[in-house]
Amino acid sequence: MTTPAAFSSYRERVAAALADGSRFAGLHATSGGALIRTLLADPDGATRLETIAPEDGRVPSIVDLAPAAGWDEREAHDLQGVRFAGHEPLRPLADHDPALERWVRVRGGDVYQLAVGPIHAGIIESGHFRFHLVGDRILHLDAKLFYKHRGLERAAEGKTLDEGLPYVSRACAACNVANGVAYANACEESLGLLPTAELRRARTILLELERTWSHLNDIAAICAGVSLAAGNNSFAALTERARRLNAVLTGHRFLFHTIRVGGSELMLDADHVRAAREEVASIAAAARRGWRELLFNSSFQDRLPEIGVVTAAHADQMGAVGPGARAAGLAQDLRANSPLLSYEGFSAAVPERAAGDVQARLEQRALELWQTFALLDRLLDDPIRPASAEPGGRERPIGVGRVESPRGATSCVVERRGDRIERLRLRTGSYANWPIVAFAATDNLLPDFPLINKSFELCYACVDR
Amino acid sequence: MLTLLRDLRRLRRTIGLPPPGSGRSLAIRHVDAGSCNGCEHELTQLASPYYDLQRFGLGIVASPRHADVLLVAGAVTSRMREPLLIAYEAMPEPRRVVALGDCALGCNLLGSAEDLIGPVEAILPVDLRIPGCPPTPDAIAEALLGLIDRGSAETPTTARSSSTSGAS
C-alpha cells in the first residue's frame, strides 16, 4: 500500500535528481498500471529508475518538476489508465475518442482555428495539427499524433528478447538502428552482458551510416521547406547515394536486420570496408560542395534566421534533445558518454551562432555530418567480423539502453521475466521533441510552419508506435 | 524551324523522355495508414534526380480530389481507417488503389489486434500491390508505370469530367 509519505518521497527523489543535474528521460506504467517508473539520466550517462505504486489508480504528477514528462503521463493515462494528481487538465494523447477531444482554448478577437491532417498534402506521415491563429500569426499549435498507433509495445509483451527486436526496430524505418541498439543494450544490461570492442565498433558504424542518410535528408527537406529546388536536389541525390551504400554493405537501404541482441553478424572484408570508406569520403566531399553553395545563396539564407526560435533555457526546461537542443546551445550528445559504443574522444558539436532557430538547426546538421564522416573514416579501417557480447555484469530484471539517434536521445527500458518481455518502453528523440516543435511554432507565421517542422524533421512512426 | 523540331526530338530521345504524344500521366495521392515511414522515405526519393519520376508523367497531388491513384502505405490502424475512407470517397472515378509495401499487403504485420484493421484490402478494393519492406524506388517506379499502361488498356481514354470540377 502506497502512503502519502511514499508519494511525497517519490516527488522529492525526482526533484533532488533534477536539481543534481539529471535529466528526465522517460516515464511509463508497468504491470497493467500497478507501477509507474520514471527514468532519470545523470550527466555522466548513468541512469536510474524511480518507481511508485499508484493508490486508487493515482500517482502524483511530476510535470511541474519536469515538463518533459507531460506526454509520458498523458500516454500512461490513455493506455494504462493511471491518473496523475496535479496534472490538470490531463488531455488525451493516444486516446482518440472524439468525446474526449480538447483543444487548448485560445480566446480573443479574430482568433480562428485551422485544422491540418491527419492526411497531408505531400508525402508526409499522418498526424493532425490544430493551429490557433490571428491572421497568419500562430498563437498556439496543438499536435495530435498517435494516428499510427499500432500497439507495438503491448504486442511485444510475452515475446522472447530476440523476438522483441522487430517491435522496436520496425517502429520506425528512419531510426531502426538507433532503436535496435537501444533495445539490444537494454536487454544486454538486463542479462549481464557487455559488448566487446568488435561489437561496439560494428554497431557504431551502423549508427553513423543511419545518421549519414538521415542528416543529408534533413538538409534536403529544409531546402524543400523554402522551395529551393537546387539544394533539395543535390542533398536528395546524396541521400540516395548514402542509402545505396547501406544496401551494398548490409543488403538493405535502411540497414534493416543488422542489429541483434547479444551480438552482430555483420561481416565485411577488407575490400568492402575500403570501398565503403572511399564512398563515404566521396559523399563527404560532395556534401561539402553542396553546403558551400547553400552558404552563398543569400536569398535562401535570409529565410532562415529568427524563425522557430527555441532558446537554450526553453530547450532545457522542456527536455529537448538532439540537433534541435544542440542548435539552441545545449552541448548534450549521448555519444560523448557511450562506453557501450565506439565514440572515444567524441564531444558534442554546437554551432557558433547557437540561436535555436531554423538556421542554427540547419547548420547543426552540417556540423554533425562532418563529425559523422570523420567517425566513419576512423571506424572503417579494418574488416568487420561477427562479434558478440560477453558476460560482464550482474543479471537484473530491468535493463535500460540509451542511444543518440539522428533525432536525439532515445531511451529503451526492457523489463523481463526469464527470457520473456514483461514490459517494453521506447522513448525516441522524436517523442521528446514533438512538444518543442509545437512550442517553436508559436508566434511565427503559418506559412513558415513547414520550414520549422522540417528543421526538426521528426518521425511520427516511432512516437505513435 | 523544322531543323529545330528535329533537334528537339533528338534531344528528347537522348535524355530518355517518354515518346511524345503518348499522353500518359498519373496523379497520385499518398496516404500513410500506419507505416514505419520507410515507404514514405522511398517514395520521396522518387522525386530525386536519380529517379525524377515526373518526367514519366507521375506526380504526387495535394488532394484526393485531383488524384487517379490512392497510394496507401502501412497496415491500416484503427485510427487511420476513417481518414483513409474519406480520402477514397473524395476521389473522382475512375480511381485506382495501390497498396504500397509489405504492411499494406498484410505481410508480417506487427502490432496489437485492437489497434490494427489489417491490410489495405480489408477496407478498400486494391488494384495493384507493390511488395517490399520497404519497396525500393525502382520497384515503386516500375509498378506505377505498369499501372499507367494497364489503366489505359482497361478504361476508355475519355476525359474525366469530375476530376477538375470536384476540386474544392
Boltz contact constraints between the chains, C-beta under 6 A:
constraints:
  - contact:
      token1: [A, 96]
      token2: [B, 79]
      max_distance: 6.0
  - contact:
      token1: [A, 118]
      token2: [B, 83]
      max_distance: 6.0
  - contact:
      token1: [A, 119]
      token2: [B, 31]
      max_distance: 6.0
  - contact:
      token1: [A, 119]
      token2: [B, 83]
      max_distance: 6.0
  - contact:
      token1: [A, 119]
      token2: [B, 87]
      max_distance: 6.0
  - contact:
      token1: [A, 121]
      token2: [B, 62]
      max_distance: 6.0
  - contact:
      token1: [A, 123]
      token2: [B, 30]
      max_distance: 6.0
  - contact:
      token1: [A, 123]
      token2: [B, 40]
      max_distance: 6.0
  - contact:
      token1: [A, 123]
      token2: [B, 43]
      max_distance: 6.0
  - contact:
      token1: [A, 123]
      token2: [B, 44]
      max_distance: 6.0
  - contact:
      token1: [A, 125]
      token2: [B, 32]
      max_distance: 6.0
  - contact:
      token1: [A, 125]
      token2: [B, 37]
      max_distance: 6.0
  - contact:
      token1: [A, 126]
      token2: [B, 32]
      max_distance: 6.0
  - contact:
      token1: [A, 126]
      token2: [B, 80]
      max_distance: 6.0
  - contact:
      token1: [A, 147]
      token2: [B, 79]
      max_distance: 6.0
  - contact:
      token1: [A, 147]
      token2: [B, 80]
      max_distance: 6.0
  - contact:
      token1: [A, 148]
      token2: [B, 34]
      max_distance: 6.0
  - contact:
      token1: [A, 148]
      token2: [B, 77]
      max_distance: 6.0
  - contact:
      token1: [A, 149]
      token2: [B, 115]
      max_distance: 6.0
  - contact:
      token1: [A, 150]
      token2: [B, 34]
      max_distance: 6.0
  - contact:
      token1: [A, 150]
      token2: [B, 77]
      max_distance: 6.0
  - contact:
      token1: [A, 150]
      token2: [B, 111]
      max_distance: 6.0
  - contact:
      token1: [A, 150]
      token2: [B, 115]
      max_distance: 6.0
  - contact:
      token1: [A, 151]
      token2: [B, 111]
      max_distance: 6.0
  - contact:
      token1: [A, 151]
      token2: [B, 112]
      max_distance: 6.0
  - contact:
      token1: [A, 151]
      token2: [B, 115]
      max_distance: 6.0
  - contact:
      token1: [A, 152]
      token2: [B, 111]
      max_distance: 6.0
  - contact:
      token1: [A, 154]
      token2: [B, 112]
      max_distance: 6.0
  - contact:
      token1: [A, 155]
      token2: [B, 111]
      max_distance: 6.0
  - contact:
      token1: [A, 155]
      token2: [B, 112]
      max_distance: 6.0
  - contact:
      token1: [A, 170]
      token2: [B, 36]
      max_distance: 6.0
  - contact:
      token1: [A, 170]
      token2: [B, 110]
      max_distance: 6.0
  - contact:
      token1: [A, 172]
      token2: [B, 36]
      max_distance: 6.0
  - contact:
      token1: [A, 172]
      token2: [B, 37]
      max_distance: 6.0
  - contact:
      token1: [A, 173]
      token2: [B, 36]
      max_distance: 6.0
  - contact:
      token1: [A, 173]
      token2: [B, 37]
      max_distance: 6.0
  - contact:
      token1: [A, 173]
      token2: [B, 38]
      max_distance: 6.0
  - contact:
      token1: [A, 174]
      token2: [B, 37]
      max_distance: 6.0
  - contact:
      token1: [A, 233]
      token2: [B, 49]
      max_distance: 6.0
  - contact:
      token1: [A, 236]
      token2: [B, 48]
      max_distance: 6.0
  - contact:
      token1: [A, 237]
      token2: [B, 48]
      max_distance: 6.0
  - contact:
      token1: [A, 237]
      token2: [B, 49]
      max_distance: 6.0
  - contact:
      token1: [A, 240]
      token2: [B, 45]
      max_distance: 6.0
  - contact:
      token1: [A, 240]
      token2: [B, 48]
      max_distance: 6.0
  - contact:
      token1: [A, 240]
      token2: [B, 50]
      max_distance: 6.0
  - contact:
      token1: [A, 254]
      token2: [B, 38]
      max_distance: 6.0
  - contact:
      token1: [A, 459]
      token2: [B, 37]
      max_distance: 6.0
  - contact:
      token1: [A, 461]
      token2: [B, 36]
      max_distance: 6.0
  - contact:
      token1: [A, 461]
      token2: [B, 37]
      max_distance: 6.0
